């Protein structure tokens, strides 16, 4: 028992040490990616959408940015999880709102719970997706009026913008690779190395 405790303590110290190392270059690229991704969506909302039109920037995109720009190796940050999780959750949220629109104590937990189950079933688990489902059932006005258009805009269109920015900024240096374990990224890097040799 004592031996197991000491080993667990050693592993914990190592994990905490690794997680608290400061890599300023990584922070720089995370900052730039999040700044440009969220900034682009906010710019489009503030300059190209009228006040009466839909909201293009939703809160769950902030949480997604933490994953896709700051924790790019996480399985929860990969494109399939990111886009799929948001879209599935948006569909669930809108559907639940259509069925039980006026019973918040029922629609809110149903939307989040069903979105989690569907994300797990489709292997697209992305934690901010729960917030996307919740936004669909708790936001009065513009988002509620959108109905299923909410899935396309702001959810899908915003995800695609954030993903394109992530693909650019998360592959700017040799130390960063997004998506993780991607054949496409490995092929690009191989071609780049081949050009450098010639």
C-alpha positions as CSV (number, residue, x, y, z in Angstrom):
1,X,0.0,0.0,0.0
2,X,2.8,2.4,1.0
3,X,4.7,1.5,-2.2
4,X,1.6,2.3,-4.4
5,X,1.1,5.6,-2.6
6,X,4.7,6.7,-3.2
7,X,4.5,5.7,-6.9
8,X,1.2,7.7,-7.2
9,X,2.8,10.7,-5.6
10,X,5.8,10.5,-7.9
11,X,3.6,10.3,-11.0
12,X,1.4,13.2,-9.7
13,X,4.5,15.4,-9.2
14,X,5.7,14.6,-12.7
15,X,2.4,15.4,-14.3
16,X,2.0,18.6,-12.4
17,X,5.5,19.6,-13.3
18,X,4.9,18.9,-17.0
19,X,1.6,20.7,-17.0
20,X,3.1,23.8,-15.4
21,X,6.1,24.2,-17.7
22,X,5.9,27.5,-19.5
23,X,6.5,27.3,-23.2
24,X,6.2,30.9,-24.4
25,X,6.2,29.9,-28.1
26,X,3.2,27.6,-27.6
27,X,1.4,30.3,-25.7
28,X,2.1,32.8,-28.4
29,X,0.6,30.5,-31.1
30,X,-2.4,29.7,-28.9
31,X,-3.0,33.4,-28.3
32,X,-2.8,34.2,-32.0
33,X,-5.1,31.4,-33.1
34,X,-7.7,32.3,-30.5
35,X,-7.4,36.0,-31.2
36,X,-7.9,35.6,-35.0
37,X,-10.5,32.9,-34.8
38,X,-12.8,34.6,-32.4
39,X,-11.9,38.0,-33.8
40,X,-12.9,37.0,-37.3
41,X,-16.3,35.8,-36.1
42,X,-16.8,38.9,-34.0
43,X,-15.8,41.2,-36.9
44,X,-18.3,39.5,-39.2
45,X,-21.0,39.9,-36.7
46,X,-20.3,43.5,-35.9
47,X,-19.7,44.7,-39.5
48,X,-21.9,42.5,-41.7
49,X,-24.9,41.5,-39.7
50,X,-27.7,43.9,-38.9
51,X,-29.0,44.1,-35.4
52,X,-32.1,42.2,-36.4
53,X,-30.2,39.4,-37.9
54,X,-28.9,36.3,-36.1
55,X,-26.1,36.3,-33.6
56,X,-22.9,34.9,-35.1
57,X,-20.8,34.7,-32.0
58,X,-22.0,32.3,-29.4
59,X,-20.5,31.6,-25.9
60,X,-19.6,28.0,-26.5
61,X,-17.1,29.1,-29.2
62,X,-15.0,30.6,-26.4
63,X,-14.7,27.2,-24.7
64,X,-14.0,25.5,-28.0
65,X,-11.2,28.0,-28.6
66,X,-9.5,26.8,-25.4
67,X,-9.4,23.3,-26.8
68,X,-8.6,23.8,-30.5
69,X,-6.0,26.5,-29.9
70,X,-4.7,25.7,-26.5
71,X,-5.0,21.9,-26.2
72,X,-4.5,20.9,-29.8
73,X,-3.4,17.3,-29.0
74,X,-6.5,16.5,-27.0
75,X,-8.9,14.0,-28.6
76,X,-11.7,16.4,-27.6
77,X,-10.1,19.1,-29.8
78,X,-9.9,17.2,-33.0
79,X,-11.9,18.4,-36.0
80,X,-14.4,15.5,-36.0
81,X,-15.1,16.2,-32.3
82,X,-15.1,19.9,-32.6
83,X,-17.5,20.3,-35.6
84,X,-19.5,17.1,-35.0
85,X,-20.0,17.9,-31.3
86,X,-21.3,21.4,-32.0
87,X,-23.6,20.4,-34.9
88,X,-25.1,17.4,-33.1
89,X,-25.6,19.4,-30.0
90,X,-27.2,22.3,-31.9
91,X,-29.6,19.8,-33.6
92,X,-30.5,18.3,-30.2
93,X,-31.0,21.7,-28.6
94,X,-33.3,23.0,-31.3
95,X,-35.3,19.7,-31.4
96,X,-35.8,19.8,-27.6
97,X,-36.8,23.4,-27.8
98,X,-39.4,22.6,-30.5
99,X,-40.9,19.9,-28.4
100,X,-40.8,21.6,-24.9
101,X,-40.3,25.3,-25.5
102,X,-41.8,26.7,-22.3
103,X,-40.6,24.3,-19.6
104,X,-37.0,25.4,-18.9
105,X,-36.5,23.0,-16.0
106,X,-37.1,20.1,-18.4
107,X,-35.8,21.4,-21.8
108,X,-32.4,22.5,-20.5
109,X,-31.4,19.2,-18.9
110,X,-32.9,17.2,-21.7
111,X,-30.9,19.2,-24.3
112,X,-27.6,18.8,-22.5
113,X,-28.1,15.1,-21.5
114,X,-29.2,14.0,-25.0
115,X,-26.4,16.0,-26.7
116,X,-23.9,14.2,-24.4
117,X,-25.3,10.8,-25.3
118,X,-25.4,11.5,-29.0
119,X,-21.8,12.8,-29.0
120,X,-20.7,9.7,-27.2
121,X,-22.6,7.5,-29.6
122,X,-21.1,9.2,-32.7
123,X,-17.6,9.5,-31.1
124,X,-17.8,13.3,-31.4
125,X,-17.5,14.2,-27.7
126,X,-16.7,17.9,-27.4
127,X,-17.5,19.5,-24.0
128,X,-18.5,23.0,-25.4
129,X,-21.2,21.2,-27.4
130,X,-23.2,20.9,-24.2
131,X,-23.2,24.7,-24.0
132,X,-24.3,24.9,-27.7
133,X,-27.3,22.7,-26.9
134,X,-28.1,24.8,-23.8
135,X,-27.9,28.1,-25.7
136,X,-30.5,26.7,-28.2
137,X,-33.1,26.2,-25.4
138,X,-32.3,29.1,-23.0
139,X,-31.7,32.0,-25.4
140,X,-34.9,33.9,-26.1
141,X,-35.4,36.1,-29.2
142,X,-33.0,35.8,-32.1
143,X,-31.6,32.3,-31.5
144,X,-35.0,30.8,-30.7
145,X,-36.5,32.4,-33.8
146,X,-33.8,30.8,-36.0
147,X,-35.1,27.2,-35.4
148,X,-33.0,24.7,-37.3
149,X,-31.1,27.5,-39.1
150,X,-29.3,27.9,-35.8
151,X,-27.4,24.7,-36.7
152,X,-26.1,26.2,-40.0
153,X,-25.5,29.7,-38.7
154,X,-24.1,30.5,-36.3
155,X,-23.0,27.0,-35.3
156,X,-21.7,25.2,-38.4
157,X,-20.4,28.4,-40.1
158,X,-18.7,29.6,-36.9
159,X,-17.1,26.1,-36.4
160,X,-15.7,26.2,-40.0
161,X,-14.2,29.6,-39.5
162,X,-12.6,28.5,-36.2
163,X,-11.4,25.3,-37.8
164,X,-9.7,27.0,-40.7
165,X,-7.9,29.4,-38.4
166,X,-6.8,26.4,-36.2
167,X,-5.5,24.6,-39.3
168,X,-3.3,27.6,-40.1
169,X,-2.1,28.7,-36.7
170,X,-1.7,25.2,-35.2
171,X,0.6,24.1,-38.1
172,X,2.9,27.2,-38.2
173,X,5.8,25.6,-36.5
174,X,7.3,22.1,-36.5
175,X,6.4,21.6,-32.8
176,X,2.6,22.0,-33.5
177,X,0.5,19.6,-35.5
178,X,-3.2,19.8,-35.9
179,X,-5.2,17.6,-36.3
180,X,-3.2,15.1,-34.2
181,X,-2.3,12.0,-36.1
182,X,-3.6,13.3,-39.4
183,X,-2.4,11.7,-42.6
184,X,-2.9,15.0,-44.4
185,X,-0.6,17.0,-42.0
186,X,2.0,14.2,-42.2
187,X,1.9,14.3,-46.0
188,X,2.3,18.1,-46.0
189,X,5.2,18.0,-43.6
190,X,6.9,15.2,-45.6
191,X,6.6,17.3,-48.8
192,X,8.0,20.3,-47.0
193,X,11.0,18.3,-45.7
194,X,11.6,17.0,-49.2
195,X,11.6,20.5,-50.6
196,X,14.1,21.6,-48.0
197,X,16.5,18.7,-48.9
198,X,16.5,19.6,-52.6
